[in-house]
């Protein structure tokens, strides 16, 4: 039992299994449905990314942060990695300014 537990925790096999399920279900969908869905969501998603980036930059500049540091070390990690990555970056950024 210990070897199974070690394999499960060390190899992260659950992540591979979840990825296989997601990819398999995506590939089994109708091609036209996928293309129509992508076309419908692409413009709103792009607008949301741009508005989020501009809002983050505006708030950071209003707080007196350096724009280069703000964009590459705070706004971009939040947009790429979600709140977990950005939360730690924000704590570091507010401590140093």
N, C-alpha and C positions, 0 to 999 in steps of 0.2 A: 504494500500500500504506500510505503514511503517513496518508492521509485515513481509511482504514478503521480503522486502529489508533487514531487520535485520536477518531473517533466511538465506538468500542467502549469506550474508557477514560473519556471525558468524559461520555457519556450514561448509563452504567451500564445498557445495554440487556439485559445478562444478568439483572439483578434483575427487570426487567419480564417477561422470558421465563419465569423461574422462577415468578413470581406467576401468570402466565397458565396455566401448567401445573397449579399447585396449585388454582386456582379452577375450572378446567375439569374436573379430575378430581373435585373435591368436588361440583360441580353435576351431574355425570353419575351420581352415586350414587343409589340408591333412597331416596326421602324417608323411608320408615318406618325404614330402617336407620340413617339419620342421626339421627332423633329418638330411637330406642332407645339408640344409642350416647351421645348427649348426656345422656339421663336417667341412664344407668349411671355416667357419669364425673363428673357435675356435683357430687354430694355429696362424693365423695372429694377432688376438686380443691378445692372450697371449704374443706374441713377442712384440707387441706394448706397452703393460703394462710393460714388463721387461725393454725395451729400454727407456721408459719414466722415470721409476724409477731410472735407472742407470744414465741417463742424468741429472735429477734433483739432484741426490746425487753428481755427479761430479762437477756441477756448484756450488753447495753450499759449497762443500769442497774447491774448488778453491777460493771461496770468504772468506774462513776462518771460516765457521760456524761449530758448534759442530754437529757431525754426528747423535747422538741420537736425539737431538732437531730438526735437519734438517729433518730427516726421519719421526718422529712421529708427529711433529707439523707443517710441511710445505709440504713435498712431499705427504704424505698419505692423508691429507685433500684435496689437489688439485686433486689427483687421484680419491678420493671417492666422492667429492662434486662438482667437476668442478671448473671453474675459480673464481666463486663468493666466494666460501669458501676459496680458496687458496690466493686470492688477499688480503683479510683482514689479513690472517696469514702472508703473505709475508711482508706487511706493518709493522706488529708487530715484525717480525723477524729481519728486517733490522734496525729497530729503536733500538733494544736492543743490537746489535752487534757492 
